[in-house]
Amino acid sequence: MFLILALYFVAGTSLAGIFIVAALTAGLTTAQPIIWAAVIGFVVAVPVVWLLARRLRA
């Protein structure tokens, strides 16, 4: 459980940052698209972390 939580903190913030930069690059500079990009990044991180943790435990 600690491994998943530690990976989520790293992957969640990284993916949220990547999605925010992508939104800003696309010209979406208002608050709502930036917030949605961060939320999507955190949601996408859940299966990524789950697969990564499963792979590391094997």
C-alpha positions in Angstrom: 0.0 0.0 0.0 2.9 2.4 0.8 4.4 1.7 -2.6 1.2 2.6 -4.4 0.8 5.8 -2.4 4.3 6.9 -2.9 4.1 6.2 -6.6 0.8 8.1 -6.9 2.3 11.2 -5.3 5.0 11.3 -7.9 3.0 10.1 -10.9 -0.1 12.1 -10.1 1.7 15.4 -9.9 3.9 14.6 -12.9 0.9 13.7 -15.1 -1.1 16.7 -13.9 1.8 19.0 -14.8 2.1 17.4 -18.2 -1.6 17.8 -18.9 -1.5 21.4 -17.7 1.4 22.3 -20.0 -0.4 20.6 -22.9 -3.5 22.7 -22.2 -1.5 25.9 -22.0 0.4 25.0 -25.2 -3.0 24.5 -26.9 -3.9 28.0 -25.9 -6.4 27.2 -23.1 -5.3 29.8 -20.7 -8.5 30.3 -18.6 -8.9 28.6 -15.2 -11.4 26.0 -16.1 -9.4 24.1 -18.7 -6.3 24.2 -16.5 -8.2 22.7 -13.6 -9.7 20.0 -15.8 -6.3 19.2 -17.2 -5.0 18.7 -13.6 -7.9 16.6 -12.6 -7.6 14.4 -15.7 -3.9 14.0 -15.0 -4.6 12.8 -11.5 -7.3 10.4 -12.7 -5.0 9.0 -15.5 -2.3 8.4 -12.8 -4.4 5.8 -11.0 -4.2 3.0 -13.6 -0.6 3.9 -14.4 0.4 3.6 -10.8 -1.6 0.4 -10.3 0.2 -1.2 -13.3 3.6 0.1 -12.3 3.2 -1.2 -8.7 2.0 -4.6 -9.9 5.1 -4.8 -12.2 7.5 -3.8 -9.4 6.1 -6.3 -7.0 6.5 -9.2 -9.5 
